[in-house]
Amino acid sequence: MQDLINEFLGPAFGYTIEKYDNIIITKLLNYVNYELLESELATQYIKARYTKNFPVEFTPLLRYLKDIVPAGGKGEKEEESLKGAIGEFLERFYGYMTFFDDNTSIFGKVAEIKEKFDILPTSYKFFSREQLKKLFFFKDYSDEAVITFTRATSYKDNKTVYVPSQIIYLTDLIKPGEDLIAYSTTGGLSYHEDFEKAFIHGLLEYLERDAINISWISRISPLRIRIPERLKRKYKVLENEDVICLRFINEFKGLFVIGCLGFINGFYVGGASADITVENALRRAIYEVYQSISSFSKISEEEVKLAKKLTPDLLIDFWLVPLYYTYVRKDFLLNYLSSLKSINYEELEREESLSYKELIGEVLSQYKIIYKDFNVEKYIGRGKLVRVMVPDLTPAHTPDMPFLGHQRYYTIRKKIGLSEVELFTEEPVPFP
C-alpha cells in the first residue's frame, strides 16, 4: 500500500497564506494521479457514473482540476492555519486511498449479507422515490441491492456494524456488478492527533450539517443573532451590515449550530460550525467566512458571465453555490434572511452548556453513533482519521443531489412541535 501511495501522490505544489484582520487562511495543493491509479486498478474496480452531464462551457467555473487535491486551514496563528490545511489534505487523500487497503470489506447482495452480519438497516434511505426516477443511475438501498460493505463500530457498545463503503470512502470506484445506492462527502470525516479529538470534530460536523439541512429543507427557521459591538470589534467582518449570523434550531440541548453568511463587496460569503459553546461555534463560523472571502472573491469577467447562467441542476460542486447566490438568486436569499426573527447573543451565552462527553450522551440517548477508524497511523506514523455518522440524522450532500430519502425531513417538524408544511427543496442549501 505504501508503494501505491508513493507512486500516485505527486509533489506538493506548496501553500499560500493570506491574512484577513487577525485570521490567517492557508491554502495547500497537492497533485494526485487518480487517472493512472484508476487504470492500474481497472481489473478490480470500475468508475461509478453518477455525475450528471456538466456542460463543457461551464468548466471554467470549476477552479480545481480533477487531479488536484485542495485543502484549507484557518486560525489566528500561522502554525494553526497550516496544521489545519495539512489535516484537511490528509482527510481527503487517505479518505480515498485507504479504500484500496480495506481487508474488512464484504461484497454481495444485501439480503444475503444481512443474514450473517449486522449491517446498516435498509430502512435508512438516501434518495426519495421521486429522486430515484430522475436519478436513474442510483438504486434503492434495499435487500435486492448488490454492494460492498466495510466494517465500522457502534460507539455505544463497541460492536461491529457493516456500512456501505460508498458512503464511507471518498471514492467513485465500485466493484463490477455493484449497484450505486449513494455517494460519499467529507461530512463527518476528521483527522486529528488522537482518536478523541478526531471523533468529536467528526461528530460536531455531522450535527452541524444535520441542523442546517433540516432548517433549509424542512423549513425550520433559524434565528438572526444580534451581535454585540465587542464582537464586531474583534471580528471586523461582522461590522458589515450585509453579513448576518444565524442560530440554527436543533434538538440537542447544549449544542450551538451557528452560521454566518452575507455579501462582501457584492460576493456571497458564508460559513457554519457547531460546538458546545456559542463563542466557539461563532468563532469557527467566522473563520469559514474569512476562508470564503479568500476563495470566492477572485473571479474573472468570463466566469461572471457563466455564473449568471447557473441553475440548481448545474451545482455539482459546493464551490458553485456561492456563485449561484451571488449572481442568480441574491434577492431571494436577502428576502429570506430579512424574514427571520432575531435573538440577542447574550441570551445564547446564558443557555446551558455541556461538556463533549455530555453532548455525546445526549445524542446517544436518542440515536446510534457509528464510526470508522481508517488506521492511517500505519501509513503516516501518527494521528487518527475517523469517519463519524449518525444514521438517523441527515448527512452532507452535494447541492444538486440532496439525500431527500431521509425520514427525518418529514418527521422533524412534528417532533419539535411545528405544524406540517410543504418541504422547501427548490433552492440549494446556502452553506457549502
VOVEXKOL-374133 format. One record per residue (C-alpha): y negated, z, x negated. Coordinates in steps of 0.001 Angstrom, whole numbers. Example, Ala and Ser with C-alpha at 12.3 -4.5 7.8 and 13.67 -1.06 7.14 Angstrom:
# residues 2
        Y        Z        X
     4500     7800   -12300
     1060     7140   -13670
//
This chain:
# residues 432
        Y        Z        X
        0        0        0
    -2423      840    -2807
    -1865    -2611    -4350
    -2662    -4157     -955
    -5902    -2174     -806
    -6892    -3179    -4327
    -6248    -6849    -3581
    -8268    -7126     -385
   -11085    -4674     -998
   -13721    -6585    -2892
   -16573    -5200    -4982
   -19217    -3181    -3180
   -22462    -5025    -2580
   -24268    -1775    -3229
   -26557       64     -879
   -30165      167      217
   -32284     3185     1081
   -35208     3292     3495
   -37322     6298     4439
   -38889     6932     7839
   -41032    10069     7961
   -38687    12684     6436
   -35452    10856     7373
   -33562     8743     4828
   -31422     5830     6038
   -28727     4389     3753
   -27007     1043     4341
   -23830      208     2451
   -21965    -3099     2491
   -18555    -3982     1125
   -16545    -7201     1107
   -13024    -7188     2577
   -10971   -10392     2626
    -9487    -9993     6094
    -8641   -13691     6323
    -6457   -13535     3220
    -4975   -10262     4395
    -4008   -11706     7770
    -2433   -14800     6178
     -347   -12569     3905
      924   -10642     6918
     1401   -13641     9201
     5164   -13220     9332
     4817    -9729    10817
     1670    -9944    12932
     -452   -12352    14937
    -4140   -12224    15683
    -4926   -10996    19183
    -7054   -13438    21180
    -9147   -11300    23467
   -12678   -12133    22359
   -14390   -14366    24871
   -15767   -17623    23529
   -19107   -16891    21897
   -21367   -19968    21839
   -21826   -21110    18273
   -25588   -21426    18712
   -25819   -17640    19165
   -24005   -16735    15948
   -27277   -16153    14011
   -27660   -13027    16148
   -24537   -11529    14594
   -26049   -10104    11454
   -22874    -9373     9550
   -20276   -11900     8527
   -16640   -11445     9524
   -15517   -10149     6145
   -18360    -7665     5653
   -17830    -4004     6498
   -21256    -2432     7176
   -21771     1304     7074
   -24796     3503     7561
   -25770     7075     6863
   -28778     9236     7609
   -30126    12590     6538
   -33088    14486     5188
   -31803    14147     1627
   -30666    11017     -210
   -27315    12579    -1112
   -26623    13493     2527
   -27552     9992     3693
   -25410     8201     1096
   -22491    10536     1793
   -22713     9620     5479
   -22693     5887     4694
   -19664     6211     2446
   -17894     8282     5093
   -18544     5623     7735
   -17209     2916     5439
   -14039     4924     4812
   -13617     5375     8590
   -13820     1654     9227
   -11833      460     6239
    -8952     2929     6410
    -9037     2934    10207
    -7937     -691     9729
    -5785     -619     6597
    -3540     2326     7466
    -2169      249    10355
      -21    -1617     7818
     1413     1574     6344
     2381     3247     9625
     6001     4318     9373
     5790     6145    12722
     5341     3050    14894
     7684     2173    17759
     7738    -1289    19327
     9222    -2248    22661
     8997    -2196    26434
     7129      828    27757
     9812     1685    30341
    12471     1878    27639
    10368     3765    25109
     9268     6476    27527
    12908     7349    28239
    13264     8545    24643
     9760     9578    23607
     6763    11421    25039
     4119     8674    25423
      619     8374    26829
     1357     8185    30585
      872     4790    32221
    -1237     6498    34891
    -4089     6054    32400
    -5631     2658    32968
    -8077      769    30792
    -9227    -2151    32923
    -9641    -2238    36688
    -7651    -4737    38744
   -10780    -6840    39248
   -11347    -6982    35493
    -7750    -7953    34753
    -8162   -11006    36989
   -11111   -12148    34874
    -9847   -10894    31510
    -6506   -12639    31842
    -5657   -12085    28166
    -5164    -8356    28882
    -2174    -6898    30692
    -1961    -3724    32731
     -739     -684    30812
     2481     -257    32792
     6242      101    32410
     6519    -3672    32078
     4203    -3960    29073
     5623    -4558    25588
     3528    -2796    22975
     3502     -816    19724
     3072     2964    19812
     2025     5223    16957
     2741     8907    16534
      -72    11326    17318
     -311    15055    18007
    -1232    17152    21025
    -3875    19595    19768
    -2970    22447    22119
      750    22776    21394
     1134    20662    18223
     3735    18476    19934
     4254    14802    19124
     2968    12214    21571
     3066     8448    21098
     -104     6476    21840
     -632     2673    21938
    -1604     1514    18449
    -4118     -883    19984
    -6467     1990    20872
    -5955     3916    17625
    -6335     1422    14764
    -9391     -764    14167
    -7434    -3999    14070
    -6931    -7012    16300
    -3473    -7752    14871
     -396    -7271    17050
     3327    -7965    16715
     4722   -11268    18026
     5610   -10743    21686
     3294    -7755    22082
     1084    -7559    25190
    -2623    -6823    24909
    -3465    -3764    27000
    -6755    -2658    25388
    -8774    -2761    22171
    -9990     -148    19725
   -13505     1010    18872
   -14747     3578    16370
   -15366     6187    19080
   -13716     9482    18138
   -12862     8295    14614
   -14223    10549    11887
   -13908    11061     8127
   -14866    14399     6561
   -13907    16566     3627
   -11470    18632     5706
    -9498    18369     8953
   -11589    20831    10959
   -14864    19005    10343
   -13310    15594    10991
   -11708    16835    14219
   -14897    18472    15541
   -17015    15417    14737
   -14499    13096    16387
   -14295    15289    19489
   -18079    15550    19814
   -18372    11780    19542
   -15767    11299    22276
   -17523    13800    24569
   -20878    12136    23886
   -19604     8701    24842
   -17958    10023    27989
   -21163    11705    29172
   -23184     8538    28568
   -20585     6280    30212
   -20362     8304    33417
   -24134     8710    33502
   -24662     4961    33484
   -21645     3592    35333
   -21151     6422    37849
   -24907     6781    38283
   -25270    10425    37281
   -28941    10529    36371
   -29882    12249    33113
   -32997    14427    32811
   -36066    13423    30812
   -36841    16122    28266
   -40449    17263    27893
   -40675    17595    24121
   -42940    20360    22715
   -45660    19480    20230
   -43919    21379    17412
   -41001    18949    17555
   -43277    15925    17783
   -44918    17073    14567
   -41511    17445    12935
   -40154    14109    14189
   -43103    11729    14229
   -41218     9090    16205
   -41451    11387    19258
   -45237    11118    19199
   -44777     7601    20547
   -45106     7757    24339
   -42621     4883    24698
   -39788     6953    23185
   -38046     9192    25704
   -35359    11821    25168
   -32713    12499    27813
   -30259    15283    28579
   -27004    13840    29954
   -25172    15825    32591
   -21588    16810    31773
   -19079    19372    32979
   -18661    21321    29737
   -20780    24445    29684
   -22375    24815    26276
   -22222    21123    25335
   -25514    19278    24858
   -25464    15490    25004
   -28884    14148    24075
   -30088    10570    23914
   -33421     9219    22725
   -34489     5670    23460
   -37559     3553    23976
   -39662      980    22210
   -41308      989    18785
   -43662    -1951    18183
   -42035    -3659    21148
   -38453    -3328    19866
   -35815    -1277    21630
   -34562     1716    19627
   -32003     4276    20641
   -29567     6930    19573
   -27456     9720    21009
   -25497    12742    19884
   -23568    15729    21186
   -23447    19254    19785
   -23228    22908    20794
   -26988    23472    20397
   -29746    21334    21827
   -31542    21466    18461
   -28634    19895    16567
   -27953    17311    19281
   -31606    16257    19399
   -31918    16115    15608
   -28888    13857    15238
   -30002    11635    18124
   -33363    11190    16409
   -31579    10335    13153
   -29921     7474    15041
   -33290     6348    16389
   -34572     6014    12845
   -31403     4138    11916
   -32029     1896    14902
   -35562     1188    13694
   -34152      247    10304
   -31535    -2075    11797
   -33355    -3800    14638
   -36990    -4191    13627
   -36493    -7173    11320
   -35867   -10314    13352
   -36878   -13942    12849
   -38584   -16228    15356
   -35339   -18197    15715
   -33461   -15005    16570
   -36118   -14027    19119
   -35665   -17356    20925
   -31909   -16824    21065
   -32232   -13179    22114
   -34269   -14195    25158
   -31259   -16207    26368
   -28752   -13344    26137
   -26687   -12424    29194
   -24309    -9453    29700
   -21276   -11699    29065
   -22604   -12577    25607
   -22931    -8973    24445
   -19736    -8994    22397
   -21225    -6679    19768
   -23046    -3352    20110
   -25894    -4658    17969
   -26791    -7264    20621
   -27602    -4622    23264
   -30973    -3619    21736
   -31945    -7301    21616
   -30975    -7673    25279
   -33132    -4723    26333
   -35986    -5856    24118
   -36230    -9465    25260
   -34364    -9773    28571
   -34322    -6534    30574
   -37115    -4380    29170
   -38883    -3924    32526
   -35622    -2951    34198
   -34979     -238    31602
   -38543     1079    31793
   -38348     1309    35585
   -35054     3180    35329
   -36482     5700    32867
   -39614     6258    34968
   -37490     7249    37978
   -35795    10198    36236
   -36558    13866    36851
   -37635    15969    33886
   -36888    19316    32262
   -38625    21375    29576
   -36989    21517    26154
   -37420    25300    26189
   -35179    25526    29271
   -32395    23831    27359
   -32844    26234    24453
   -32219    29143    26824
   -28904    27747    28046
   -25676    29372    26936
   -24496    28283    23514
   -20832    28159    22475
   -19016    28084    19171
   -16993    24977    18345
   -13820    26985    18955
   -15070    27944    22415
   -16013    24331    23186
   -12513    23165    22258
   -11117    25847    24556
   -13442    24692    27339
   -12148    21126    27045
    -8511    22245    26758
    -8837    24333    29922
    -9063    21069    31869
    -7814    18242    29676
    -5394    17302    26930
    -6749    16538    23457
    -4733    14183    21248
    -5423    13381    17612
    -4049    11033    14959
    -4252    12108    11308
    -4361     8948     9159
    -3374    10848     5979
    -5893     8932     3871
    -5814    11560     1158
    -2743     9821     -269
    -4929     6769     -968
    -8240     8322    -1983
    -7167    11805    -3073
    -9389    13808     -753
   -10791    14130     2739
    -9395    13629     6225
    -9625    10679     8591
    -8856    11699    12161
    -8930     9858    15477
    -9602    12158    18441
    -9087    11152    22049
    -9199    12938    25396
    -7291    10528    27660
    -8843    11814    30906
   -12338    11123    29607
   -13840     7663    29146
   -13711     6135    25647
   -16260     3979    23885
   -16145      302    24820
   -17841    -2935    23886
   -20750    -3768    26212
   -19188    -6949    27607
   -15775    -5412    28369
   -16104    -1830    29667
   -12923      103    30426
   -13535      365    34166
    -9942     1296    34957
   -10546     4990    34254
   -10265     7018    37457
   -12952     9345    36135
   -15639     6808    37031
   -14586     7033    40663
   -13969    10791    40929
   -16539    12477    38668
   -19417    12418    41178
   -17381    14347    43736
   -16158    16745    41047
   -19698    17789    40141
   -20891    17869    43740
   -22592    14487    44172
   -22212    12058    47048
   -20412     8751    46635
   -22425     5699    45603
   -21713     2146    44547
   -20896     2116    40850
   -23538      654    38565
   -21946    -1819    36170
   -24167    -4905    36164
   -26099    -3965    33034
   -24656    -2727    29715
   -24915      913    28708
   -28191     1051    26718
   -26780     3185    23915
   -24937     1185    21222
//
